Amino acid sequence: MSLEVVERSLEDPQVWRSLFRILERNSLCAIATVSPQEEAHINTAYFAYTPDLNLYFYSYPETHHALNIGTNRSMAVAVFDSEQSWGLPDRGLQLFGQGNVASGRFAREAERVYDRRFPAHAQWKLPLSQAESGSAPRPYRFRTRSVKLFDERAFGAGVFVHATVPARWTTPPRAPVAAAPFTRRRAHGPV
């Protein structure tokens, strides 16, 4: 099988549906960061997202990836279902952009979308004022700049769709409001 990369707009309804289907059906992501010594680091985290492609995760500020984000905001995030089977249609996505500690309105947005997606988080978390003052987990914001999408059911075998997030991004009118509470779905159930 040959691989092909095609450029598409995020405003393409097929791209938009596929992208948010993958985000909605998966709760874990792999986060790649770069250290001050230019060494790669990867971490897995639960995530929540917004229609304008902000991804949020919580992390302790002393972790490698949090320290890396403090010195180099460049990040990449991979989202995929690890229970996919070789030889069947696959899907997943790679997001590229920048990360930082979420503060102010972004910290409130992180808390809101995370609580909605993971209802048990509301009992687990510390009040935001406590989290900001100590070494408790903090919300981090990943701002997506470009997307590489792989959805063989939607785009065909071996086709990667690349899309850039416009600088002045406004979400399409029928974009999902925010992730519903996460529920596990079958890896190869109906689309």
C-alpha positions as CSV (number, residue, x, y, z in Angstrom):
1,M,0.0,0.0,0.0
2,S,1.2,3.5,-0.8
3,L,0.8,6.5,1.4
4,E,-0.6,9.8,0.3
5,V,-0.8,13.2,2.1
6,V,-3.5,15.5,0.9
7,E,-4.2,19.1,1.9
8,R,-7.7,19.9,3.0
9,S,-9.5,22.7,4.8
10,L,-10.6,22.2,8.4
11,E,-13.9,23.7,7.3
12,D,-14.5,20.7,5.0
13,P,-17.4,18.9,6.8
14,Q,-15.8,15.5,6.2
15,V,-12.5,16.5,7.8
16,W,-14.3,18.2,10.7
17,R,-16.5,15.2,11.4
18,S,-13.6,12.7,11.3
19,L,-11.4,14.9,13.5
20,F,-14.0,15.3,16.2
21,R,-15.1,11.6,16.0
22,I,-11.5,10.6,16.8
23,L,-11.3,13.2,19.7
24,E,-14.6,12.2,21.1
25,R,-14.0,8.4,21.0
26,N,-10.6,8.6,22.7
27,S,-9.7,9.8,26.2
28,L,-5.9,9.4,26.2
29,C,-3.3,11.2,24.1
30,A,0.5,11.0,23.8
31,I,2.2,14.4,24.3
32,A,5.6,15.0,22.8
33,T,7.7,17.9,24.2
34,V,11.3,19.0,23.7
35,S,13.8,19.6,26.6
36,P,16.2,22.5,26.8
37,Q,18.9,20.1,25.7
38,E,16.8,19.4,22.6
39,E,15.9,15.8,23.7
40,A,12.5,14.4,22.9
41,H,10.1,13.4,25.7
42,I,6.7,11.7,25.6
43,N,4.0,11.5,28.1
44,T,0.5,10.0,28.1
45,A,-2.4,12.0,29.6
46,Y,-6.2,12.2,29.7
47,F,-7.5,15.1,27.6
48,A,-10.5,17.3,27.0
49,Y,-11.0,19.6,24.1
50,T,-12.9,22.6,22.7
51,P,-14.4,23.2,19.3
52,D,-11.6,25.6,18.5
53,L,-9.1,22.8,19.0
54,N,-7.7,23.7,22.4
55,L,-6.7,20.5,24.1
56,Y,-6.5,20.5,27.9
57,F,-4.7,18.1,30.3
58,Y,-3.7,18.2,33.9
59,S,-0.1,17.6,35.1
60,Y,2.2,18.2,38.0
61,P,4.4,21.2,37.3
62,E,7.6,19.3,38.2
63,T,7.2,16.6,35.5
64,H,9.5,16.4,32.5
65,H,6.9,17.4,30.0
66,A,5.7,20.4,32.2
67,L,9.2,21.6,32.7
68,N,9.9,21.2,28.9
69,I,6.7,23.3,28.1
70,G,8.1,26.0,30.4
71,T,11.2,26.4,28.3
72,N,10.0,25.3,24.8
73,R,6.3,25.6,24.0
74,S,6.5,23.4,20.9
75,M,4.4,20.3,21.3
76,A,2.9,17.4,19.3
77,V,0.0,15.3,20.4
78,A,-1.2,11.9,19.0
79,V,-4.7,10.6,19.6
80,F,-5.7,7.1,18.5
81,D,-7.5,4.0,19.7
82,S,-4.8,1.4,20.8
83,E,-7.2,-1.5,20.3
84,Q,-7.3,-1.2,16.5
85,S,-6.5,-4.3,14.5
86,W,-3.8,-4.7,11.9
87,G,-5.4,-5.0,8.4
88,L,-8.7,-3.3,9.3
89,P,-9.4,0.4,8.6
90,D,-7.4,2.6,11.0
91,R,-7.9,6.1,12.4
92,G,-5.9,8.5,14.4
93,L,-4.6,12.0,14.4
94,Q,-1.5,14.0,15.1
95,L,-1.8,17.6,16.3
96,F,1.0,20.1,16.2
97,G,1.2,23.4,18.1
98,Q,2.2,25.0,21.3
99,G,1.5,24.4,25.0
100,N,1.5,26.4,28.2
101,V,0.1,26.4,31.7
102,A,-3.6,27.4,31.4
103,S,-4.3,30.5,33.4
104,G,-7.2,32.9,33.8
105,R,-10.1,32.2,31.4
106,F,-8.2,29.3,29.9
107,A,-7.8,27.6,33.3
108,R,-11.6,28.1,33.8
109,E,-12.2,26.6,30.4
110,A,-9.9,23.7,31.1
111,E,-11.8,23.0,34.3
112,R,-15.2,23.2,32.6
113,V,-14.5,20.9,29.6
114,Y,-12.5,18.5,31.7
115,D,-15.2,18.2,34.4
116,R,-17.8,17.7,31.6
117,R,-15.8,15.0,29.9
118,F,-14.6,13.3,33.1
119,P,-17.3,13.8,35.8
120,A,-15.2,12.1,38.5
121,H,-12.6,14.9,38.0
122,A,-14.8,17.3,40.0
123,Q,-14.3,15.2,43.1
124,W,-10.6,14.6,42.5
125,K,-9.4,18.1,41.8
126,L,-8.3,20.7,44.3
127,P,-9.8,24.2,44.1
128,L,-8.2,26.1,41.3
129,S,-6.7,28.6,43.8
130,Q,-4.9,25.8,45.7
131,A,-3.7,24.2,42.4
132,E,-2.2,27.4,41.2
133,S,-0.3,28.0,44.5
134,G,1.5,24.7,45.0
135,S,2.7,21.6,43.3
136,A,-0.8,20.2,42.7
137,P,-1.8,19.2,39.2
138,R,-2.3,22.2,37.0
139,P,-4.3,22.6,33.8
140,Y,-2.2,22.8,30.6
141,R,-3.5,24.2,27.3
142,F,-2.3,22.9,23.9
143,R,-3.2,25.2,21.0
144,T,-3.4,23.3,17.8
145,R,-1.8,24.9,14.7
146,S,-2.0,22.0,12.3
147,V,-3.5,18.6,12.0
148,K,-2.5,15.3,10.3
149,L,-5.6,13.1,10.2
150,F,-5.6,9.4,9.3
151,D,-9.1,7.9,8.9
152,E,-9.2,5.1,6.3
153,R,-13.0,4.7,6.6
154,A,-13.5,8.4,5.6
155,F,-10.6,9.1,3.2
156,G,-9.4,5.7,1.9
157,A,-6.5,3.4,2.7
158,G,-3.2,5.0,3.3
159,V,-4.5,8.6,3.0
160,F,-3.2,11.2,5.5
161,V,-5.2,14.5,5.5
162,H,-3.2,17.6,6.5
163,A,-5.0,20.8,7.5
164,T,-3.7,24.0,9.0
165,V,-5.6,25.9,11.7
166,P,-6.1,29.5,10.4
167,A,-4.5,32.2,12.5
168,R,-7.9,33.8,13.2
169,W,-9.8,30.6,13.6
170,T,-13.5,30.6,13.9
171,T,-15.2,27.2,14.2
172,P,-17.7,26.1,11.6
173,P,-21.3,26.7,12.7
174,R,-22.1,23.1,13.4
175,A,-19.1,22.4,15.5
176,P,-19.6,20.3,18.7
177,V,-20.0,22.5,21.8
178,A,-17.6,20.4,23.9
179,A,-16.9,16.7,24.5
180,A,-19.7,14.8,26.1
181,P,-18.7,12.6,29.1
182,F,-16.3,10.0,27.8
183,T,-17.6,6.5,27.2
184,R,-15.6,3.7,25.7
185,R,-16.8,2.5,22.3
186,R,-16.0,-0.6,20.4
187,A,-12.8,-0.3,18.3
188,H,-14.5,-1.4,15.1
189,G,-18.1,-0.7,15.7
190,P,-20.3,1.3,13.4
191,V,-19.1,4.7,12.3
